[in-house]
């Protein structure tokens, strides 16, 4: 994590390696800059399509609570394979 030269960045880098982190998860409405930077520097997959407190457009992949939960669970499971 060359761009994150503070102790927190170094600790995160060590944790990512030690724990064999496969993906970074971010809600679709969140600012993705930090997650994108970490993903770029570590080669980890970033998943920023999750829904937390928002639904998709009517008729979309997560327009109900049940569809939201299925979408998020499927997306998370796929990224962890």
C-alpha positions as CSV (number, residue, x, y, z in Angstrom):
1,X,0.0,0.0,0.0
2,X,2.5,2.5,-1.1
3,X,0.1,5.4,-1.3
4,X,-1.1,4.8,2.3
5,X,2.2,5.5,4.2
6,X,0.7,5.9,7.6
7,X,0.7,3.1,10.3
8,X,-3.0,2.3,9.6
9,X,-2.2,1.7,6.0
10,X,0.7,-0.6,6.8
11,X,-1.4,-2.4,9.4
12,X,-4.2,-2.9,6.8
13,X,-1.7,-4.3,4.3
14,X,-0.3,-6.8,6.8
15,X,-3.9,-7.8,7.8
16,X,-4.9,-8.3,4.1
17,X,-1.9,-10.6,3.5
18,X,-2.1,-12.5,6.8
19,X,-5.9,-13.1,6.5
20,X,-5.7,-13.8,2.8
21,X,-8.5,-11.3,2.1
22,X,-10.1,-12.1,-1.2
23,X,-12.4,-9.1,-1.7
24,X,-13.3,-5.7,-0.4
25,X,-17.1,-5.0,-0.1
26,X,-18.6,-1.6,-0.3
27,X,-22.2,-0.4,-0.5
28,X,-23.2,0.9,-4.0
29,X,-24.0,4.3,-2.6
30,X,-20.6,4.7,-0.7
31,X,-17.7,6.7,-1.9
32,X,-15.5,4.0,-3.5
33,X,-12.1,5.9,-3.5
34,X,-10.4,4.3,-0.6
35,X,-11.6,0.8,-1.5
36,X,-10.5,1.3,-5.1
37,X,-7.1,2.4,-3.9
38,X,-6.6,-0.6,-1.7
39,X,-7.9,-2.9,-4.4
40,X,-5.5,-1.4,-6.9
41,X,-2.5,-1.6,-4.6
42,X,-3.2,-5.2,-3.4
43,X,-4.8,-6.8,-6.4
44,X,-7.9,-7.6,-4.3
45,X,-11.3,-7.7,-6.0
46,X,-13.6,-4.8,-5.1
47,X,-17.3,-5.4,-4.9
48,X,-19.2,-2.2,-4.8
49,X,-22.6,-3.3,-6.0
50,X,-24.0,-4.3,-2.7
51,X,-27.2,-2.8,-1.4
52,X,-27.4,-1.9,2.3
53,X,-30.2,0.6,3.0
54,X,-31.3,1.3,-0.6
55,X,-33.3,-0.7,-3.1
56,X,-32.8,-0.9,-6.9
57,X,-35.2,0.7,-9.3
58,X,-38.6,-1.0,-9.4
59,X,-38.3,-4.2,-11.4
60,X,-34.6,-4.3,-10.7
61,X,-32.3,-6.9,-9.1
62,X,-33.0,-5.6,-5.5
63,X,-36.3,-3.9,-5.6
64,X,-37.6,-5.8,-2.5
65,X,-36.0,-6.7,0.8
66,X,-35.9,-10.4,-0.1
67,X,-34.4,-9.7,-3.5
68,X,-31.9,-7.3,-2.0
69,X,-30.8,-10.0,0.5
70,X,-30.5,-12.7,-2.2
71,X,-28.6,-10.3,-4.5
72,X,-26.1,-9.3,-1.7
73,X,-25.6,-12.9,-0.5
74,X,-25.0,-14.2,-4.0
75,X,-22.6,-11.4,-4.8
76,X,-20.6,-11.9,-1.6
77,X,-20.4,-15.7,-2.1
78,X,-19.2,-15.3,-5.6
79,X,-16.5,-12.8,-4.7
80,X,-15.2,-15.2,-1.9
81,X,-14.8,-18.2,-4.2
